[in-house]
């Protein structure tokens, strides 16, 4: 069975990407990526989501090596959001609400979307 880092390098190659491009897209230092190969280490867990987003795979596919046949070109359903942005603030604020307030907010957003149509 392949290590996570071996799977990452395989996916980088499949996507025709260089390690430098991968580094730029993920924000992970080139030296760190090189260490995965040289020292046979794996990325830290807090980098998995951004790696998956850049490579167009789910965390399950990356960590288990499993593929969903026939869906290789599907769009990702994952967003990576910087907490320092308005969207990051919105998500964090939503998560801090109790469940009733979350439902009210979602109802309000649905109503706003209807008005915008």
Helices and strands as residue ranges (DSSP letters): H 4-14, H 19-26, H 30-38, G 45-47, H 48-55, H 59-64, H 86-96, H 99-116
